[in-house]
Amino acid sequence: MLDLLITADRILTLDPERPEARRMGVLGGRIVGFDEHVDGLEARSTESFPGRTIVPGFIDAHCHTTWWGLGLNGAPVAAARGLEEFYDVLRAEVAKLDEDEWVYGIGFNERHHGGAIPDLATVDEITGSRPMYIRNESGHSALTNTATLRRIGAFAEDYRDPEGGALVRDAAGRYTGLVEETAQSLLQALLVPYSQERIVAALDTATAKYAEQGITSFAEAGVGGGWIGHSPVEIAAYQAAKEQGRLHARAQLMPAIDAVQPISGNAEDFAGEGSGAGFTLGVRTGFGDARLSLGPVKVFTDGSLLGATAAVTESFCGHEHNLGYLQASPEELREQVRAVYRAGWRIAVHAIGDAAIDLALDLIEECQEAYGMPTPVAGEHAPNRVEHFGIARPDQIERAARLRIAVTPQHGFIRTFGSRMVERVGEGRRALLYRGKRLAEAGVVVAGSSDSPVVDNNVRDAMQAAVERIADDGSVIGEGEGFTREEALRLYTEWGARATGQLADRGTLSPGKLADFVVLDRSPLKAEHLGELRIEATFMGGDATYDARG
């Protein structure tokens, strides 16, 4: 007897062995078969979606779930338009807080305020002695107040900015309240570690929202350390969320490279060198189960494009002689990456600028040549990755294909702030931004991702952006880079599974695979605008995680 028998007008499996079906059987959370395979079989439960189309569950291959979940209950600064509204949001938030509570929020974007950042004196007047941490939507900068600057020792005579970051000052040498890149760790140090219960609550809230968007799997891009982590025991919080039924999507976690530590053992276990870097007991990429597992180690090389902190080979427009910067020296990064790789970890290297991409490809190539290709997971090639791949030259595309890596460009960036990206890099580099079709044509595994909360995690809007590549000002970014509708769907299904090394389990609807699927109001292959598709229901392992019918 089946656990579930699903019927729909069309089931798009994305499996070439059986591209379409109308009925699908589920047993033990996995797909038994389709149509004639389930003839005559009874089921404990049946679901019928007449006139609807079922597709594989969406995979967001790069996002920040805890960060987003924590911010959902913070100050709603993302909704403010103009600095006066921003100040009003702060006033309303402060009125709810105790004297020593943090003023916290995510999603500030200077483009909503005429390109300006808040006046520090005004912010100080509103927030007083309370500490403040307002994260920019890019994640690569933040706003703070004088009270917090005092707490982190910014006014001490011996204060020095950390490598790869800065507390920004104006022309007169006064702090502006803007905190860039790794300097955010100074603020994080006052906040972390978050309690396990608070992280679990954030995961509960965030992944329930994922289900509303049809997301059944995601890769969390950095846990456990650095300015991106929230607790040294962040993985334990994910495990608790899973145990408590509060993790509503499957998670692959990328430990931040700051979270790993030197480990040693038999020399043969570390490519003959006797030591590496990872976690005690030797767990590595692939550890876990279908609901919660460990992915690659996350490595930062540079900053952000909009913040002009990405490492580039040609200066940012309006920033003469500004080539951005690396967040650590190439020698230091090389030593760290080689240590984790020979301990069995795949690597996912954050690289936005083309200079950073050069370094990322160097690191991956050196590791693969010295220690071999990544260990297959369940018989599938589990690639090393470059996250973002934001400003990519043609030679870098060819090299990425040769190295058999995966990349995660955020096509949602194009529709959200594409015009600002072009302003930063100049018209001459427009065609290099967040590539699409040419990557896939070259043989690179391209995975769909949001980088949420940098932009929203509406997969349908992102798929449409990947097809049409129309920026917020109506211009096209990357002529010839647009995907077909089917390819855009594969970005967030099959190709996302390939990039995360999980195609044996998910990404297509096939017998034996997880019964993770999304019910849409119509076929994405025929919809005029993918962003107008409606999510009717989301199922994970044959159980509904979201149902618009109530």
N, C-alpha and C positions, 0 to 999 in steps of 0.2 A: 504494500500500500504506500502511495506517495504521501509525503507531508503536505505538498501543495501542487495544485495544477493551475497554471496561469493560461488564460486565453486573451488574445488581443487581435486587433485587425492586422497588425504586422509586427513581427519580432525581427529586428535587424541584428543579426548575431555578430557581424564583421568577421566571421569564420568562413574562409573560402570553401570549406568542405560542405557547408550548408548556410548560405548567406541569409536566407529568410525562413521563417516558420510562422505558425499561428498559435501553436500550443507548446507549452514547456512544462516538464515535470521536475519537481525538486524533492530530494530526499537527503536528510542529514545536512542541510545547508548547502548542498551542491546540486548541480544540474544533472538529471538522469538522462534526459533526451528530449526530442521534439516530435510533434505530430505522430507519425506511425509508431514511434518508439513507445508512446504512452497510450496507444489504443488499448482499450479494455481495462486499464488500470484505475482503481479507485483511489481517492485522495481524502485525507482527513480534512483538508480545507481547499476551497476553490476560489479563484479571483478572476473576474471577467472585466476586461476593459475594451468594450466595443468602440470601434472607430479610433482607437488609440494606437500609438507605436511604442514598442519597448526597445531600448538600447542598453548596452552594457553600462554599468555604474561609472560615473565620472571619477577620474583620478586627478587630483591637484598635486603635481609633482614637486612643488616648492611653495611652502606657506609657513606662517608663524601663528600657530593656533593658540598657544597659551597667551602670547602677547595680545592677540586680537580679543580673546575671551576676557582678559583682565580689563581691557579698554572699554568693553561694551557697557560696563557699569561705572566708568569714570566720567569726567567732565566731557560733555558733548561738543568739543571744540571744532570737530570736523564740519559741523553744521553752520558755524559762524561765517558771515560774509561781511568783511570790513572789521577793522580793529575795534571799533566801538562795540560791535556785537560780541567780539571775542572777550573784551573786558567785562561785558554783562554776563557772559557764560562763567567767567572766573568768579564774579561776585556771587552768582547764584550757587556755585559749587562751594565756595568758602562759607556761605551761610549755613550749609548742611554739615560742615565738618567741625570736629573738636579742635582745640587750639593747636595741637601738635600733629594732627593728621595730614597726610600728604595730599596736595592738590595734584591729581594725576589724570591724564587724558591722552588720547592718541588721535592722529589724523590732522594735525595742524598743517596747513599748506599756505605758504606766502602768496601763492597766485590768487587765493581768495581774498587777499588783503592788499591788492595793488602792488604786490612784490615786496611789501614791507614786513618787518618783524615787529612785535610789540615793543613799546618803550619800556625799558627796564624800571624806570622810576615809577611809572604808572602801575606796572605789575607789582612792584614792592608795596605800593600804597594799598593795593587790594589784598594781597596775600599776607602781608605782615611777617610774622616770624614762622609761619608754616613753611615746610619744605615743598618744593614744586618740581614736577617732572612732566612736561608736556611733549610727547614724542611727535616729531614730524612724520607725515604719512610715508615718507621714503624710508624711515627707520634709521637713516644715516645722520640725523641731527636731532636736537631737542631744544626746548626752551626751559630755562630755570630762572630763579630769582636770587637776589642778593643773600637772603637767609641761607639758601642752600649752598651758594658759593662759599660762604663763611664755613659751613659745616665740612666741606671737602678741603678746606685749607687753601683756597685759591688766593687769599690775600697775604699768605705767608711769604716772607722774603725769599725763601728757597723753593717756592712753587715752580715746577716746570711742567709743561704740557706733556702728556704721555705720547710715545711714538705712535704715529698714525692718527692723531686727533688733536683737537684744540678747544680751549675756551676762548671764543672769539672776542677780540677787542676792537674798539673804533679807532679812528685816526689819532685820537688824543690818548690812546692807551687804556681807556676805560672798558670794563666788561660790558657786553651788550646783552648777555643772557642767552646767547646762542652757543650751543655745545655741539661740536662736530665729531663724528666718527667714534674712535676708541675712547675719547674723553667722556663719552656717556657712561663708561664703566665706573667713573668716579661717582656718578649719581646712583648707578645700579648697586654699588657697594653699600650705599646707605639703605637700600630697599631689600636687597636679597640677603638671605634666602627667603622667598615667599613660603608660607606654610604649605604643607601638602594639601590640606583641605581647600585652601584658596586656589591652588592650581587645579585641583579636581573640579571645583566649581566653575572655573574658567573653561576647562575642557568640556564640561557638561553643556554649558551655554553655547560655546562656539561650535561644537560638533553637531548639536541639534540644528543650528543654522546651516551647517554644511548639508545635512540631510534635506533641508528645504531647497537647496540648490542642486540636488541630485548627486552630491559627492559621497561616494562610498569608501574611498581610500584617499589618503594624503601622505605626503612626506614632510615632516616637521624639520625645517632647515636650521637646526642649531639648538641643542639642549645642553644643560649642565654646566656651562661656563662661558666666559667672555661677556661682552655687553649684550649678547643675544640670549643668554641663558637666564633662568629664573630661580634655580636652586641646584646645589651640587647633587641633590638626590631627585632631580626632576623626573628621571625615568621611573622611580618608585611611585611618583604621583600618577603617571600614566598607567602604571600597573594597577594602582588603587582604583582609578577611574574605570578601567576595564572590569575589575572584580565587582565593582558596585553597580555595573550596568549604566555608567554615565559617560561612556565613550561610544558615540553614535556613528563612528566611521572607523575604518581600519587605519592604523597609524604605523608608518615607518619612521623611526627617529634617527636623525643625524646628530651624533654627539659633536659639540664644538671641540675643535682641536685643543682649546684651552682646558678642557675637562679631562683630557687623557693624561696619563702619567707613565714614567718609565717602567717597563716590566722586563723580566728576564726569564730564561729557561734554557732548555737544551738548545744548543746552537743550531741544530737542524730545523727547529721550529721557527727560526727567525732568519731564514735564507742564509744560514751559516754564520751569521754575525752575533748570535747569542743574546741579543736584546732588541727591544723595539719600544713602542708606546701604545697604550690602550688602557684597559681596565684590568684590575686584578682578577685572577682566575682565568684570564685569557679569552673572555668572550669577544666576539668580533662581528663584522657584518654578516647578517643572515640569522643571528641568534633570535629566537622568539617563535611566534606562531602566526597564523593567518590574521589574527586580530591585532597583534602588537609585536613589532620586530625591530631590529637594529639595521640601519642602512649604512651609508658611507659616513666617514668623518668629514665635518664641514670645516673648510679652510677659507679664511678671508685673505685676499691679496690687496684689494683696493676699496674705494668708497662708492659714491653714488654719482650718477651722471648729472642730475639736476643740481646737486650741491657742488659741482665742479671739483669733486674729490676723487673721481675715477682716474686711474693712471692711463694716460693717453700719449700718443707719439706726436700729436700736433695740438697746439694750444687751444683751449676753449675760447670761443668768440667773446670778445669784450674782456678777456682775462689774459692779457699779453704775458707770455712766458709762464703761464700756469699750465703745467702738464699733470695736475693732480698729484697723487702720491700713493705709494704702497704703504700698507699698514704694518709691515715689518720688512727687514732687509731680505733680498733674495736668498742669501746664504742661510739666514735663520729659518725661513720658510722651507728651504730645501731640506735642512736637517730634520725639521719636525715632520714633514710629509713622508720622507723616506722611512722614518722610524715607525709611523703608524701603518704604512703600506706593507712593510716586511712583517708586521705582526698580524697581517691578514685582513686589514681594513681596506675597503674601497675608499676613494677620496672624491669629494665634491668641492670644487674650488670656485669660490665666488670671484668672478672676474668680469667687470663691465667695460672698462676702457681697453682699447686694442693693445696697449703696452702690458696691461695686466693679463690679457688673454695670451699674449706671447709667453709670459712667465708661467701661466697655468698649463699651457701645452708642453712647455719645457719640463715642468715638474712631473706631469703624467707620463711623458715619453721616457724620461729618465727612470722612473719607477718601473714601468712596464718592461724596459730593456734590462734593468738590473735584476728584477725579481719576478718577471713573468706577468702574463695577463691576469686580471682578477679571477678569483676562484668562482666557478659557476655556482649558481644557486638553483637547486632542484633541476639541474641539467641545463639551465638557461644561462646564456652569457649575461653577466651582471656588470655593466660598464662603469668605468670611472666617468665623472661628469664635470662639466663646466657650467656653473650656475650663472644665468643671465646672458652671457655672450653678447653684450649690449652693442658694442661698436666693432663689427667684425669685417676684416678685410677678406678679399677672395682667397688669398693664400692661406689664411687661417681656417677657412671652411674646408679646403682641400686637406690640410693637415689634420683637422679634427676627424675627417672621414677615415684617413689612413690609420689613425690611432684607435678607431672603433669606439669613440666616446659618445656620450649622450650630452645634449645641451638643453637648457630650460629657459628659452627666451619668453618674456612676458608680453604677449601681444596685446593684452589689456592696457599696457602702458600707452600704446599708440592712440587709442581712442580717448584716454583720460588726459594725458599731458604731452601728446606727440609734438605739438607746436613748440613747446618749451624745450623739448629735447633737441629739435632742429636749431633753435636759437642758440643753444649751448655749443653744438658741434659745427654749425654752419651748413649752408646749402650743399657744399661740396661733399659732405659726409652723410647727407640725408639717406642715401641708398644703403648705408652700412648699418643702419639702426635695426636692432631686434629682428634679425633675418627670419625667413620662413621657408618658402618653397625651395630656394637654392640649397639650403642645408639638407633638406630631405632628398633632393635630386642627387646630391653628392654622396649620399649614403650615411649621413649623420643621423643618429636617433634623436628626434626632436620631441620633447614632452611639453604638454600644455601645463601652465602654472600661473598662479595669480600673484604670488609674493604678498598675499593678504597679510596684514591690513594696509599695505602700501596702496593697492587698489582693491576694489571689492572682489568677492569670489563668485560673481555671477558667470558661470561657465558659458552660458548661451551667448552673452554679450561678448565674451572673450573669443568664442569661436567665430562670431560674426566679424570681429576685428581682424582675426587671422585670415579671413576670406577677403575682405575689402580693403583693409589697411588704411582706413580713413581716419585722419587725426582729428582732434577737437576743433581745429580751424577749417575743416573740410578738405584739406589737402591730402594727397596720397603719400605715404612714406614707404618707399621700396617698391617701385614698379616691377612687376613680374614676380614678386615675393608672395603673392596671395595664394592660399590653398583652395582646393575645391571644398565643397561642403562635406563630402565624405572624408577627406583628409583632415579637415578641422575636427570632425567627430573623432577620428582616430588619435588626434593629438591628445585628447582627454580620456582615451580609453586604451586601445592597443599600444600606442606609442608610449603613453605614460607608464604602462605595465612593463614595457621593454626597458625603459630608462631606470626603473626602480628594481629591475631584476626579478619581476613577479609575473611574467607572462604565463608561466605554467599554471598559475592560480586564477588570474583575472585578466581583464582587458578586452576579452571577447566572450561571447556566450557559447560555450562548447560543453559537451558531456564531460563530467568530472570536475569542471571548474566551479568556483564559488558562485552561488546564485545571487550575485550583486547586479541589480539592474534598475533602470529608471523608466517610468512610464511618462511619455510625452503626449500632448494633445494631438500632435500630427508628426509626420515624418520630417526629420531634419534634412533629409536629402531633397525634399521638395519645398520646404518652407522658404518664402521669399526673404525673410529676415530671421536669422537664427535666434536673435535676441528676443523675438516675440513668441517663441515656443513657451508653452506653459508646462511646469512640472506637475503632473497629476499624483505621482507617488514615487517613493524611493524604497527599494528593498535591499537589505544586506543579509546574506545567508538565508534568503527566503522569508525573512521577517520584515515587516514594514517599519522603517525608521521615520517616514513621513508619508502622510496620506491627506491630500487636499480634500477628500470626500468627508474627512472627519473621522 
